[in-house]
Amino acid sequence: MPQRLPPSHHGPRNQELGAMSRPVPIAARRASAQPPSVVALGWLVLLSIAALLWLSPLRAAPADHRWPMGDYVVNANAVRTDFLAPAVAQKLGIERRDDRAVLTVSVQQDDGAGPVAKTVSADVSAIADSQGRRQTLGMQQRRVNGVTYYVGTMPIRNRQRVDFAVSVGPHGSDQTGTISFERVFETD
C-alpha cells in the first residue's frame, strides 16, 4: 500500500482524490492522443521531405558531401536507390531497389553569397572501386525543377565498401578536380 503524505502536503484538491491519484505527465497524454496511423503518416511525410532535401543542391550539404573546387562547389552522395522517394526516383529515371546504389553529383558556382548557388553544367565521370574491382559509372545528366544533377547507378552487395572517385570539369571553365569518398552499403 502506498505511503500517504500528511494532508498538508497534498493540497486541497489532492486531499479529495486520495493518495492513489497521480497526475499524468503531459508527454504521456500527448503520445496517447495520436492514433498510430497519424503517427505513421507523419513519419512517411518526414522521410519524403528528407529525401527531397538530400537531392537539393540549394542547401548546405554536410561537410563530407560538399567539396570546394576553386570558384565551384561539388556536392556528391551515394545511397541505395530504394532510399529515394518514389517521386524523386521517377524524376531521375531510377528504379528503386535495395541491391542498387545511386551516385548523385551536382556542381554549383560559388558566388560567395552563401549556401544558395545555381548549379552549372559540367563534364562528370565517376569510378567506383570495391575490393580492387573498378567500375566506371555511366553518369547521366538530369534536370529536375531547374537543377542539374549527374546520376549513375551500380549493383551493390550487403556490407560492400565502395570507394568513389568523381572527376568534375565545369563547362566554360579551365578548373577541374577530382573528389573521393567511401560508402559502406547495407542491403536487406
Backbone as a ProteinNet text record, in pm:
[ID]
protein_1_A
[PRIMARY]
MPQRLPPSHHGPRNQELGAMSRPVPIAARRASAQPPSVVALGWLVLLSIAALLWLSPLRAAPADHRWPMGDYVVNANAVRTDFLAPAVAQKLGIERRDDRAVLTVSVQQDDGAGPVAKTVSADVSAIADSQGRRQTLGMQQRRVNGVTYYVGTMPIRNRQRVDFAVSVGPHGSDQTGTISFERVFETD
[TERTIARY]
84.2	0	89.3	58.8	143.7	139.8	250	259.3	186.6	106.2	31.2	111.2	110.2	171.8	70.7	115.8	21.9	-62.3	-184.6	-274	-215.5	-126.4	-71.1	13.3	61	142.7	60.5	-63	-145.3	-205.9	-236.5	-310.5	-457.8	-546.4	-688.7	-746	-705	-764.1	-720.1	-592.4	-541.9	-594.9	-635.4	-694.1	-824.1	-898.7	-1025.3	-1003.8	-898.4	-876.7	-807	-734.4	-666.1	-526.2	-453.2	-312.3	-293.8	-391.4	-375.1	-383.9	-432.7	-445.9	-313.4	-261.1	-136.4	-156.5	-95.3	-110.2	-42.7	-101.8	-44.8	47.6	174.2	265.9	209.3	238.8	187.6	235.2	362.1	414.6	336.7	298.5	222	83.5	22.9	-109	-100.8	1.4	15	42.8	130.3	166.7	46.2	-41.5	-156.2	-269	-259.4	-367.7	-367.5	-254.7	-244.4	-266.9	-360	-374.9	-251	-220.1	-98.4	-90.6	-202.5	-198	-151.7	-186.9	-142.5	7.4	57.1	200	277.3	229.3	295.8	295.6	185.6	177.9	276.7	288.8	385.5	527.5	563.7	697.6	719.3	617.7	628.9	654	580.3	599	739.1	782.8	915.3	1025.8	1015.6	1116.6	1116.9	999.9	992.4	1057.2	1030.9	1091.9	1243.1	1289.3	1433.1	1498.2	1432.6	1487.2	1493.2	1389.8	1390.4	1498.8	1516.9	1622	1759.6	1774.5	1902.5	1943.2	1846.5	1877.5	1889.6	1852.9	1853.8	1992.2	2054.3	2184.2	2169.6	2048.7	2026	2029.1	2086.1	2102.5	2249.3	2289.1	2426.9	2440.1	2523.1	2542.7	2634.3	2624.9	2719.2	2861.6	2955.6	3094.3	3148.3	3109.2	3166.3	3092.7	2993.7	2922	2948.3	3030	3049.2	3198.9	3247.3	3388.5	3408.6	3485.5	3516.8	3615.9	3598.9	3687.6	3701.8	3792.2	3810.3	3683.8	3630.2	3507.9	3381.8	3395.6	3282.3	3278	3164.2	3146	3083.2	3138.1	3086.3	3012.8	2887.9	2808.2	2794.1	2821.5	2810.7	2765.6	2691.2	2647.5	2612	2614.8	2576.6	2489.9	2374.7	2281.1	2217.6	2152.8	2073.9	1959.4	1922.7	1817.3	1680.8	1659.1	1529.1	1516.1	1622.7	1614	1552.4	1549	1489.1	1337.3	1275.1	1129.3	1084	970	924.9	918	868.6	857.1	994.9	1092.1	1227.6	1291.8	1277.4	1333.5	1273.9	1144.4	1078.8	1132.6	1149.2	1201.7	1344.2	1422.3	1559.7	1572	1462	1464.3	1538.1	1523.6	1596.5	1498.3	1527.5	1447.1	1489	1391.6	1417.9	1437.6	1559.2	1591.3	1690.7	1686.2	1779.5	1917.2	1931.6	2060.7	2127.8	2085.8	2148	2173.7	2283.1	2317	2313.4	2287.8	2290.5	2392.4	2474.5	2567.6	2507.9	2489	2438.5	2546.1	2562	2661.7	2596.6	2621.6	2581.6	2699.8	2709.4	2818.5	2754.7	2798.3	2745.1	2855.4	2818	2912.1	2911.5	3027.4	3038.8	3048.7	2935.1	2931.8	2957.1	2990.8	3019	2896	2777.6	2653.4	2601.6	2673.1	2627.5	2590.7	2507.8	2478.3	2388.6	2320.7	2232	2311.8	2326.6	2400	2337.6	2357.4	2298.7	2388.5	2323.3	2400.3	2444.5	2555.5	2609.9	2632.3	2639.4	2670	2819	2851.7	2991.4	3013.6	3139.6	3177	3202.1	3126.5	3136.9	3159.8	3263.6	3287.7	3314.3	3282.1	3298.1	3344.6	3429.1	3476.3	3442.8	3385.8	3356.4	3451.9	3524.9	3623	3581.8	3560.6	3525	3616.5	3703.4	3798.1	3880.7	3927.7	4012.2	3937.3	3807	3727.4	3678.5	3730.9	3694.9	3582.7	3484.9	3371.7	3351	3347.5	3316.4	3165.1	3116.4	2972	2933.1	2828.2	2776.3	2695.5	2757.2	2690.2	2601.3	2474.5	2375.8	2331.6	2323	2275.6	2122.6	2069.8	1925.5	1896	1789.9	1744.1	1610.1	1604.7	1483.7	1455.7	1340.2	1299.7	1407.5	1470.3	1570.5	1708.2	1728.5	1857.3	1921.2	2050.7	2123.7	2190.6	2161.1	2222.1	2291.9	2391.3	2455.6	2436.7	2378	2346.3	2401.5	2446	2492.3	2455.8	2421.9	2383.7	2478.7	2477.1	2562	2501.4	2529.9	2483.5	2567.3	2505.1	2577.1	2539.9	2626.7	2602.7	2598.1	2551.5	2544.7	2684.8	2699.5	2824.6	2937.5	2902.8	3002.6	3058.2	3189.9	3257.8	3296.1	3258.8	3287.2	3360.2	3472.6	3546	3509.2	3457.9	3417.9	3523	3556.5	3641.7	3562.4	3532.5	3448	3530	3542.9	3614.9	3514.3	3541.6	3447.4	3521.1	3462.1	3512.8	3397.5	3370.1	3258.4	3275.6	3166.4	3170.7	3203.9	3286	3324	3429.6	3495.4	3598	3717.1	3834.6	3952	3979.4	3893	3907.7	3855.6	3933.8	3891.8	3936.5	3875.5	3915.5	3856.7	3910.9	3861.9	3836.8	3720.9	3687.6	3678.6	3697	3682.5	3619.9	3542.2	3480	3442.4	3408.1	3371	3235.7	3169.8	3042.9	3044.1	2978.1	2953.8	2802.8	2760.3	2617.7	2568.5	2453.5	2384.3	2261.5	2243.2	2125.3	2040.3	1915	1822.6	1840.3
-116.4	0	123.5	222.6	340.5	420.8	484.5	566.5	697.1	738.5	863.8	975.2	1088.4	1206.1	1273.1	1348.5	1422.6	1514.8	1543.1	1625.7	1759.7	1814.5	1946	1940.4	1820	1807	1774.7	1741.6	1705.6	1826.8	1930.7	2042.2	2008.8	2106.7	2083.1	1984.2	1990.1	1903.8	1759.2	1737.4	1601.9	1535.3	1613.6	1554.6	1485.6	1542.7	1482.4	1354.9	1351.8	1238.8	1122.2	1144.2	1036.5	1013.6	925.3	903	828.2	753	674.8	761.7	880.1	968.3	1039.1	1027	1093.4	1162.5	1277.7	1346.5	1266.8	1268.1	1202.1	1301.4	1265	1358.4	1403.7	1529.6	1587.1	1506.5	1463.9	1387.3	1258.2	1192.1	1067.6	1095.2	1208	1240.4	1270.5	1342	1376.9	1253.6	1166.1	1047	957.5	946.9	858.2	923.6	1055.8	1126.2	1102.1	1060.8	1042.9	897	869.2	730.5	685.1	555.3	505.6	542.5	547.5	579.6	722.8	815.2	953.8	962.6	890.1	889.6	831.2	721.5	659.3	754.8	821.7	917.5	1031.6	1076.4	1182.2	1140	1015.9	965	955	911	899.4	1035.7	1135.3	1271	1321.3	1299	1343	1277.9	1147.9	1078.4	1126.3	1153.8	1204.4	1341.5	1427.1	1560.1	1548.1	1458.3	1438.6	1393.1	1303.2	1255.9	1368.9	1451.5	1564.2	1664.5	1691.9	1784.5	1728.8	1596	1534.3	1560.2	1561.3	1583.1	1730	1819	1960.8	2020.6	2074.4	2138.2	2278.3	2325.5	2460.3	2465	2365.8	2363.2	2338.1	2365.5	2338.1	2188.9	2122.5	1978.2	1953.1	1834.9	1802.2	1808.9	1829.7	1851.9	1740.9	1615.6	1508.1	1490.1	1571.1	1563.3	1686.4	1778.4	1906.7	1936.5	1958.1	1984	2113.5	2208	2330	2297	2364.6	2343.6	2477.9	2562.8	2694.9	2778.6	2820	2901.2	2815.6	2687.6	2594.8	2511.1	2451.2	2357.1	2231.9	2116	1988.2	1920.9	1882.4	1806.6	1665.5	1565.8	1426.8	1339.5	1236.1	1139.4	1009.6	899.6	769.6	699.4	649.8	578	464.4	373.2	270.6	339.5	287	351.4	341.9	242.2	234.7	337.2	410.2	519.3	644.2	651.2	766.5	759.9	874.8	880.5	840	771.3	727.2	839.7	956.1	1067.8	1115.6	1118.7	1160.7	1058.4	930.6	824.5	831.1	856.3	865.2	983.4	1098.4	1216.4	1194	1117	1090.4	970.4	897.3	780.9	663.2	642.6	538.5	439.5	309.8	205.6	190.7	188	174.3	26.2	-7.8	-146.1	-142.6	-245.3	-248.4	-302.1	-354.1	-407.3	-319.5	-192	-96	34	99.8	229.6	335.3	458.1	571.4	672.5	720.8	829.4	954.9	1059.1	1186.4	1292.1	1375	1481.3	1607.9	1719.3	1849.1	1943.4	2038.5	2135.9	2274.1	2351.4	2485	2588.1	2701.3	2811.3	2881	2894.4	2956.3	3107	3174.3	3319.1	3395.6	3324.6	3388.7	3436.8	3407.6	3455	3358.2	3253.8	3158.1	3026.1	2946.2	2811.1	2805.9	2915	2913.6	2958.5	2869.9	2899.6	2820.4	2867.5	2796.4	2680.8	2575.9	2463	2496.4	2435.8	2458.7	2323.7	2325.8	2204.7	2174.8	2047.3	2007.1	1873.1	1842	1706.9	1631.5	1523.4	1446.8	1300.8	1242.8	1099.2	1042.4	915.3	855.1	710.6	672.5	534.8	485.3	366.4	301.2	183.8	178.5	73.4	-3.8	-134.3	-219.4	-340.5	-349	-458.9	-480.7	-371	-378.7	-392.2	-407.8	-413.5	-273.2	-220	-83.8	-87.8	-0.3	8.6	155.7	185	319.8	335.1	437.5	461.3	551.1	514.7	597.5	712.1	826.7	941.7	1010.6	1021.2	1082.1	1216.2	1316	1447.4	1445.7	1496.7	1508	1648.6	1708.6	1838.6	1815.9	1852.4	1837.5	1971.7	2028.4	2158	2264.2	2268.4	2369.7	2343.2	2228.4	2194	2081.8	2095.8	1995.7	1896	1768.1	1658.4	1565.4	1494.2	1386.9	1262.1	1158.9	1038.2	914.6	821	692.6	585.6	467.1	358.6	240.5	155.6	37.3	-69.1	-197.6	-302.7	-301.7	-341.1	-349.8	-478.7	-518.7	-634.9	-587.2	-673.1	-639.3	-618.1	-511.6	-472.5	-444.1	-404.2	-373.8	-233.4	-224	-94.4	-50.1	73.3	125.9	259.5	272.3	398.6	466.7	589.5	664.2	769.6	784.4	892	962.2	1090.3	1166.6	1281.5	1284.2	1391.5	1490.1	1619.5	1725	1833.8	1877.7	1989.7	2078.7	2187.2	2276.1	2332.3	2334.9	2390.3	2538.9	2584.1	2725.2	2764.2	2666	2694.4	2603.3	2651	2565.6	2493.8	2512	2444.5	2301.6	2208.6	2068.8	2014.5	1908.1	1848.5	1710.5	1637.1	1503.6	1498	1447.7	1426.8	1277	1236.9	1094.7	1079.7	973.7	939.6	792.8	738.5	596.6	580.6	470.9	433.6	282.7	241.8	100.6	82.3	-6.5	-26.6	-150	-137.7	-249.4	-279.5	-404.2	-442.7	-535.5	-548.9	-634.6	-780.4
0	0	0	-89	-97.4	32.2	59.8	179.6	157.1	251	240.3	305.2	240.6	298.4	389.5	485.7	569.2	482.2	519.2	439.1	400.2	476.9	442.9	315.4	275.5	154.7	30.6	46.4	-68.2	-136.5	-67.6	-124.5	-119.9	-134.9	-117.1	-219	-345.2	-447	-427.1	-399	-380.6	-254.9	-153.3	-33.6	-67.9	-162.6	-202.2	-283.6	-367.2	-458	-390.3	-285.4	-215.7	-270.2	-203.7	-238.2	-368.8	-417.6	-540.4	-665.5	-654.2	-769.8	-793.3	-915	-951.1	-1084.1	-1101.9	-1230.4	-1341.7	-1460	-1577.5	-1645	-1669.3	-1734.8	-1869.8	-1904.2	-2029	-2148.5	-2150.1	-2263.5	-2283	-2173.5	-2185.2	-2241.4	-2201.5	-2255.5	-2404.4	-2446.1	-2588.6	-2673.3	-2626.8	-2704.1	-2727.3	-2629.3	-2644.9	-2722.7	-2746.9	-2815.5	-2966.5	-3025.3	-3169.2	-3205.4	-3296.5	-3341.1	-3417.8	-3417.5	-3483.8	-3632	-3702	-3845	-3868.8	-3780	-3794.2	-3769.7	-3670.4	-3641.5	-3759.7	-3817.1	-3933	-4052.5	-4075.7	-4186.1	-4164.1	-4039.3	-4007.5	-4039.6	-4004.5	-4036.2	-4185.8	-4260	-4405.4	-4468.6	-4424.3	-4476.6	-4442.4	-4318.4	-4276.8	-4360	-4384.6	-4465	-4610.1	-4666.4	-4803.2	-4814.6	-4717.7	-4718.3	-4705.5	-4619.5	-4602.5	-4733	-4806.2	-4933.6	-5035.6	-5040	-5133.6	-5097.4	-4969.1	-4927.6	-4957.2	-4947.3	-4976.7	-5121.2	-5212	-5353.1	-5390.5	-5304	-5336.8	-5315.1	-5419	-5400.2	-5343.5	-5321	-5271.7	-5119.5	-5058	-4913.9	-4883.8	-4765.3	-4726.7	-4699.7	-4776.2	-4759.4	-4640.4	-4578.8	-4471.9	-4524.9	-4436.6	-4477.9	-4566.6	-4541.9	-4622.9	-4755.6	-4784.7	-4911.9	-4997.9	-4951.2	-5018.4	-5025.4	-5146.6	-5165.7	-5243.6	-5191	-5267.2	-5378.2	-5490.2	-5605.2	-5677.1	-5628.7	-5689.1	-5676.7	-5791.3	-5794.5	-5790.4	-5764.4	-5768.1	-5640.2	-5618.3	-5508.2	-5567.2	-5534.5	-5582.7	-5466.6	-5490.7	-5393.9	-5448.2	-5365.7	-5410.7	-5295.2	-5329	-5229.3	-5300.9	-5225.9	-5280	-5176.3	-5220.6	-5133.5	-5212.9	-5140.6	-5208.9	-5281.8	-5397.6	-5476	-5409.3	-5323	-5256.2	-5144.6	-5112	-5015.5	-5078.1	-5209.6	-5276.6	-5265.1	-5248.5	-5251.5	-5391.6	-5404.1	-5537	-5640	-5601.1	-5695.7	-5742.1	-5651.9	-5687	-5780.3	-5747.8	-5832.9	-5973.1	-5981	-6111.6	-6191.1	-6127.4	-6197.7	-6247.2	-6170.4	-6210.2	-6304	-6323.8	-6411.8	-6351.5	-6219.3	-6147.9	-6086.5	-6104.8	-6041.9	-5896.1	-5806.4	-5662.7	-5627.8	-5581.5	-5542.4	-5427.5	-5342.3	-5230.1	-5269.5	-5390.3	-5433.5	-5539.3	-5545.7	-5637.8	-5563.3	-5597.5	-5539.1	-5647.6	-5605.9	-5697.6	-5645.4	-5735.3	-5706.9	-5768.9	-5688.7	-5740.9	-5721.7	-5822.7	-5820.4	-5874.4	-5809.7	-5865.4	-5848.2	-5939	-5936.5	-5927.1	-5828	-5808	-5826.7	-5883.7	-5892	-5757.2	-5696.9	-5564.9	-5584	-5566.5	-5586.3	-5456.8	-5349.6	-5222.6	-5148.5	-5200.8	-5138.8	-5033.4	-5003.5	-4903.2	-4966.8	-4897.5	-4944.5	-5068.1	-5102	-5218.2	-5340.5	-5435.7	-5557.7	-5671.7	-5793.9	-5907.4	-5950.7	-5997.3	-6049.7	-6190.7	-6230.9	-6363.9	-6431.3	-6562.5	-6639.2	-6628	-6635.3	-6620.9	-6688.3	-6713.6	-6753.7	-6623.9	-6601.2	-6477.5	-6512.2	-6453.9	-6468.7	-6329.6	-6313	-6180.4	-6192	-6098.4	-6087.7	-5947.3	-5941.4	-5813.7	-5800.8	-5690	-5666.7	-5541.7	-5558.4	-5445.8	-5445.7	-5347.2	-5332.5	-5458.5	-5515.9	-5634.2	-5766	-5761.1	-5884.7	-5917.2	-6025	-6066	-6169.1	-6148.3	-6240.3	-6275.2	-6404.9	-6449.4	-6451.9	-6382.5	-6379.2	-6495.6	-6565	-6674	-6615.4	-6597.4	-6536.1	-6639.8	-6606.9	-6695.9	-6638.6	-6725.7	-6680.7	-6671.9	-6561.1	-6541.3	-6490	-6542.8	-6491.6	-6422.9	-6295.9	-6216.5	-6150.3	-6182.1	-6124.4	-6141.9	-6259.5	-6289.8	-6231.8	-6170.7	-6109	-6190.5	-6217.3	-6294.9	-6201.3	-6224.1	-6148.7	-6246.9	-6197.1	-6270.6	-6185.6	-6244.2	-6168	-6239.2	-6159.2	-6209.9	-6108.2	-6157.2	-6067.1	-6082.4	-5980.1	-5981.8	-5891.5	-5920.1	-5828.8	-5701.6	-5590.8	-5463.1	-5391.2	-5297.3	-5211.2	-5065.9	-4979.9	-4837.8	-4781.2	-4703.7	-4638.9	-4737.8	-4855.9	-4957.2	-4935.1	-4928.5	-4918.2	-5058.7	-5092.9	-5226.1	-5210.9	-5281.2	-5287.1	-5419	-5409	-5527.4	-5558.5	-5687	-5737.2	-5846.3	-5825.1	-5916.9	-5974.1	-6106.9	-6175.1	-6230.9	-6209.4	-6247.1	-6323.4	-6434.3	-6512.3	-6554.2	-6479.8	-6516	-6657.3	-6732.6	-6868	-6862	-6956.2	-6963.3	-6861.8	-6803.1	-6702.5	-6727.6	-6689.4	-6700.4	-6568.4	-6470.5	-6341.9	-6351.5	-6303.5	-6295	-6160.2	-6120.2	-5994.1	-5977.4	-5884	-5851.2	-5701.2	-5664.8	-5524.6	-5499.4	-5377.6	-5345.8	-5208.1	-5194	-5066.5	-5070.6	-4955.2	-4949.7	-4884	-4917.4	-4855.3	-4831.9	-4724.7	-4698.3	-4707.1	-4795.5	-4819.3	-4746	-4685.8	-4621.4	-4706.6	-4741.8	-4818.7	-4734.4	-4773.7	-4697.6	-4732.7
[MASK]
++++++++++++++++++++++++++++++++++++++++++++++++++++++++++++++++++++++++++++++++++++++++++++++++++++++++++++++++++++++++++++++++++++++++++++++++++++++++++++++++++++++++++++++++++++++++++++

